[in-house]
Amino acid sequence: MSYDLIKKSNPEAQVSFNKTTADSVFTEANLVQFVQAYFSRLHAYIPIIHQPTFQIGTAPLPLLISIFLFGSLCYAPQDAAISARDFFDLAEAYIFSHPTFRRILQQCSTERASIDEIQILQAALIIEIVQNGSSNVHTRRRLRLERYPCLVAAMRISGLFQENRRFPLHYLAGTDWHMFIFDELRLRLATWTFFTDSIFATCFNKCPEITVSEMTGDLPCEEHLFEAETVSDVAINGHGLQVKFARAIHGTNHS
């Protein structure tokens, strides 16, 4: 993560990098504690990660650090949690300047996002939510006027707002387990980005970046299905999902 990058893009940002502070924040104990806090206290409000298959040891750094920093908010006023805030701007710059994120924005046509692209978009949305709670007006303005439009553009290029499930859940077979997870990650990422856009519009008087008309994809599945740990759990509990989805669409069309 580059301190120089932040100062160049936002001279008014109050950021610094202190190695001693970093050594006290980024410890194994804090990593486990903050990640657990994210999933136990915050995940329910932004369920865009499949917890049963998430592993600290294999998660990409951008996604891991965004989860780590979000989870740290649950442990204030502990020293490590307070000190972690010194790295919010650094994490933001790191994620939005990451080669994978930049590669998405440079694509000439809509392409189905790969898993590494989905993960960098997850990281961007999470750090966006973290930073939107900042008390620094310059940070909040940067997030809404610069970062968030870039995130929506990347989502749009990836075709996530038109994402549809590739097969009905009641036809799920063992070989389709990872496909189910991947589809749901895409649907949830699009849905909660739209929710975030709606919050910015209604609470902060920001012009929406996403139109309702382009949200033509499927709705996410129910939470107990998404949190299932095995394919058999989804297959057993997935019956009736299409009926509930149809009712939701009917209600939307007649509201």
C-alpha positions in Angstrom: 0.0 0.0 0.0 1.4 3.4 -1.0 1.4 6.4 1.2 2.7 8.5 -1.8 -0.3 7.4 -3.9 -2.8 8.7 -1.4 -1.0 12.1 -0.9 -0.8 12.5 -4.7 -4.5 11.8 -5.3 -5.8 13.6 -2.2 -3.3 16.1 -0.7 -5.8 16.9 2.1 -6.0 13.4 3.4 -4.7 12.9 6.9 -2.8 9.7 6.5 0.5 8.3 7.7 2.2 5.0 7.9 3.9 4.1 11.1 5.7 0.7 11.1 5.5 0.4 14.9 1.7 0.9 14.8 1.4 -1.5 11.9 3.2 -4.2 13.8 0.9 -3.7 16.8 -2.3 -3.8 14.6 -1.5 -6.5 12.1 -1.0 -9.5 14.4 -2.2 -13.0 14.1 -4.4 -12.6 17.2 -6.0 -9.4 15.9 -6.5 -11.0 12.5 -8.5 -13.9 13.9 -10.4 -11.7 16.3 -11.4 -9.0 13.8 -12.3 -11.5 11.1 -14.5 -13.4 13.5 -16.1 -10.1 14.6 -16.9 -9.3 11.0 -18.7 -12.6 10.4 -20.5 -12.7 13.8 -21.6 -9.0 13.9 -21.5 -7.4 10.5 -21.8 -10.1 7.9 -25.6 -10.3 8.3 -25.9 -6.6 7.1 -23.8 -7.2 4.0 -23.9 -10.9 3.3 -21.8 -10.9 0.1 -19.2 -13.5 1.2 -19.8 -17.2 1.5 -18.7 -17.8 5.1 -18.6 -21.6 5.0 -15.9 -21.5 2.3 -14.0 -18.4 3.4 -10.5 -19.2 4.7 -8.1 -16.7 6.2 -5.2 -18.6 4.8 -6.3 -18.5 1.2 -8.3 -15.3 1.0 -6.8 -12.7 -1.3 -5.1 -9.8 0.5 -7.5 -7.0 -0.6 -10.6 -8.9 0.6 -8.9 -10.0 3.8 -7.7 -6.5 4.7 -11.1 -5.0 4.1 -12.8 -7.6 6.3 -10.1 -7.2 8.9 -10.5 -3.4 9.1 -14.4 -3.6 9.1 -14.2 -6.1 11.9 -11.8 -3.9 13.9 -14.7 -1.4 14.3 -16.4 -3.9 16.6 -13.5 -3.7 19.1 -13.2 0.0 19.8 -12.0 1.4 22.2 -9.2 -1.3 22.3 -5.9 0.1 21.3 -5.4 -2.1 18.3 -8.9 -1.3 17.0 -8.4 2.5 17.3 -4.9 2.2 15.7 -6.4 0.2 12.8 -8.2 3.4 11.7 -4.8 4.8 10.7 -4.8 2.3 7.8 -8.3 2.8 6.4 -7.1 5.3 3.7 -4.2 3.1 2.8 -6.4 0.1 2.4 -8.8 2.1 0.2 -6.0 3.3 -2.1 -4.5 -0.2 -2.2 -7.8 -1.8 -3.2 -8.9 0.7 -5.8 -5.5 0.8 -7.4 -5.1 -3.0 -7.4 -4.1 -4.4 -10.8 -7.2 -6.6 -10.9 -9.5 -3.7 -10.2 -7.8 -1.6 -12.9 -7.9 -4.4 -15.3 -11.7 -4.6 -15.0 -12.1 -0.9 -15.8 -9.9 -1.3 -18.9 -12.0 -4.0 -20.5 -13.6 -2.9 -23.7 -16.7 -5.1 -23.5 -18.8 -6.7 -20.9 -17.3 -10.0 -19.7 -18.3 -12.5 -17.0 -16.1 -11.7 -14.0 -13.7 -14.3 -12.7 -13.5 -15.2 -9.0 -10.5 -12.9 -8.4 -12.4 -10.0 -10.0 -15.4 -10.8 -7.8 -13.2 -10.8 -4.7 -11.6 -7.4 -5.5 -15.1 -6.0 -6.1 -16.2 -7.4 -2.7 -13.2 -5.8 -1.1 -14.0 -2.4 -2.8 -17.6 -2.5 -1.6 -16.7 -3.4 2.0 -14.0 -0.7 2.3 -16.5 1.8 0.7 -18.9 1.1 3.5 -16.1 1.3 6.1 -14.9 4.7 4.8 -18.4 6.1 4.5 -18.5 6.1 8.2 -15.4 8.3 8.5 -15.7 11.6 10.3 -13.4 13.2 7.7 -15.5 15.2 5.2 -12.8 14.9 2.5 -12.7 11.1 2.8 -16.5 10.9 2.5 -16.5 13.2 -0.5 -13.8 11.2 -2.2 -15.6 8.0 -1.6 -18.9 9.2 -3.1 -17.6 11.3 -6.0 -14.5 9.2 -7.0 -14.4 5.7 -5.6 -18.0 4.7 -5.7 -18.6 5.7 -9.4 -15.5 3.6 -10.3 -16.9 0.6 -8.3 -20.3 0.9 -10.1 -18.5 1.2 -13.5 -16.5 -2.0 -12.7 -19.7 -3.8 -11.7 -21.5 -2.7 -14.9 -18.6 -3.7 -17.1 -18.7 -7.1 -15.4 -22.3 -7.6 -16.2 -23.3 -8.1 -12.6 -26.5 -6.0 -12.7 -27.9 -8.4 -15.4 -26.7 -11.6 -13.7 -29.0 -14.6 -13.7 -28.6 -17.9 -11.9 -27.4 -20.6 -14.3 -29.7 -23.3 -13.1 -32.6 -23.7 -10.7 -31.6 -24.6 -7.1 -33.8 -27.7 -7.0 -31.7 -29.1 -9.8 -28.4 -28.6 -7.9 -26.0 -31.5 -8.3 -22.8 -32.2 -6.4 -20.7 -31.0 -9.3 -22.5 -27.7 -9.4 -21.8 -26.7 -5.8 -19.1 -24.2 -6.6 -21.1 -22.9 -9.5 -24.0 -22.2 -7.0 -21.7 -20.3 -4.7 -20.2 -18.3 -7.5 -23.6 -17.4 -8.9 -24.8 -16.3 -5.5 -21.7 -14.2 -4.8 -22.4 -12.3 -8.1 -26.1 -11.8 -7.4 -25.4 -10.6 -3.8 -22.6 -8.3 -4.9 -24.9 -6.6 -7.4 -27.8 -6.4 -4.9 -25.9 -4.9 -2.0 -24.2 -2.4 -4.3 -27.6 -1.3 -5.4 -28.7 -1.1 -1.7 -25.6 1.1 -1.0 -26.5 3.3 -4.0 -30.0 3.7 -2.6 -28.6 4.7 0.8 -26.3 7.3 -0.7 -29.3 8.7 -2.7 -31.8 8.8 0.2 -29.5 9.6 3.1 -26.8 11.8 1.5 -28.6 13.5 -1.3 -26.4 11.9 -3.9 -27.5 11.3 -7.5 -28.0 7.5 -8.0 -25.3 5.7 -10.0 -27.5 2.7 -10.8 -30.9 2.8 -12.5 -33.7 0.4 -11.5 -34.2 -0.5 -15.1 -30.7 -2.0 -15.4 -31.2 -4.3 -12.4 -32.6 -7.1 -14.5 -30.8 -10.0 -12.8 -32.1 -12.6 -10.3 -32.7 -11.9 -6.7 -30.3 -13.6 -4.2 -31.5 -16.9 -2.6 -32.7 -17.0 1.0 -30.0 -16.7 3.7 -30.3 -20.2 5.1 -29.5 -21.6 1.6 -26.6 -19.3 1.1 -25.1 -20.2 4.5 -25.4 -23.9 3.8 -22.2 -25.8 4.3 -22.9 -28.6 1.9 -24.6 -29.1 -1.5 -27.1 -31.5 0.1 -28.3 -28.8 2.5 -29.1 -26.6 -0.5 -30.7 -29.4 -2.4 -32.9 -30.4 0.5 -34.0 -26.8 1.4 -34.1 -25.3 -2.0 -37.6 -26.4 -3.0 -40.1 -23.7 -3.2 -37.6 -21.0 -3.9 -38.9 -20.2 -7.3 -42.4 -19.6 -6.0 -41.1 -17.1 -3.4 -39.1 -15.4 -6.1 -42.1 -15.1 -8.4 -44.1 -13.5 -5.6 -41.4 -11.0 -5.1 -41.4 -10.1 -8.8 -45.2 -9.9 -8.8 -45.1 -7.5 -5.9 -42.5 -5.3 -7.5 -44.5 -5.1 -10.7 -47.7 -4.1 -8.9 -46.2 -1.7 -6.3 
